[in-house]
């Protein structure tokens, strides 16, 4: 956490360490982090490039860590820089807005175009980005499936995509964002009938229970069966809903059973509206990735959104 001190410094270190950095150093750091180069940051701040270089070196000395890797063209933030930017960006932006030094409305950065699975966007991603809207970040959000969204990202329609798998090739860059664990669930009325039998007789007992699925080819359930039970899922879907929130609603209402990401059904499990039918020692897990095109984005708000998502993903 960052704390403002009466002498104009900001504590950007961990508890128990020495406070570092006056506001000028931190503003310069944030400009370099967002723009991707000392030269671009100098233009944004109205400073000379040597002054920006000197200030960044001073901040690195105070922190005892390298913040930027010098490249032939521009710089690349280190992991330390990413962490620091996440901690100081919101306080510095709020201070700039309060003192009237924020960007004028007609000069605001373009909206950040973000895309990903509808369920994850609505339950995790958008709430985590809410604080950014108060600092002037604008978002345009598109739900969809990973394959077409990645094609649209390559074509320039999106700035960031949350993907359910890592894209291949060098046309896109990606970082792991979160792991989602899959859970076999049903309403209590069905759990009372089949949970104990499932432990004894195996997954065939669920063939008499309606299966509620995201799609006709049962992608999540098939993966669960293969990973947990070591067999192929052979029963067809009774209901398909191309939104896992709809699948959740049907199952909670007693329509049948399904497999859902834990983040989506954890409230239902906690309240008793849903019951986990099976608790394997090694549940299937899928990693989600935050994907963008290579290179420094022209819009600094893309970097702000990216950093905020990576920070939030650590708690998901």
Secondary structure, DSSP 8 states (H G I E B T S, - for coil): --EE-TTSEEE-S-TTS--EEEHHHHHHHHHHHHHSSHHHHHHHHT--HHHHHHHHHHHHHHHTS--EEE-SSSEEE-HHHHHHHHHHHHHHHHHHHHTT-S--GGG----EEEEE-HHHIIIIIHHHHHHHHTTT--EEEEE--HHHHHHHHHTTS-SEEEESS---SSSEEEEEEEEEEEEEEE-HHHHHHHHHHHHHH-GGGGGGS-BEESSTT-HHHHHHIIIIISS------SEE-SSHHHHHHHHHTTS-EEEEEHHHHHHHHHHTSSEES---TT--EEEEEEEEESS--SSHHHHHHHHHHHHHHTT-
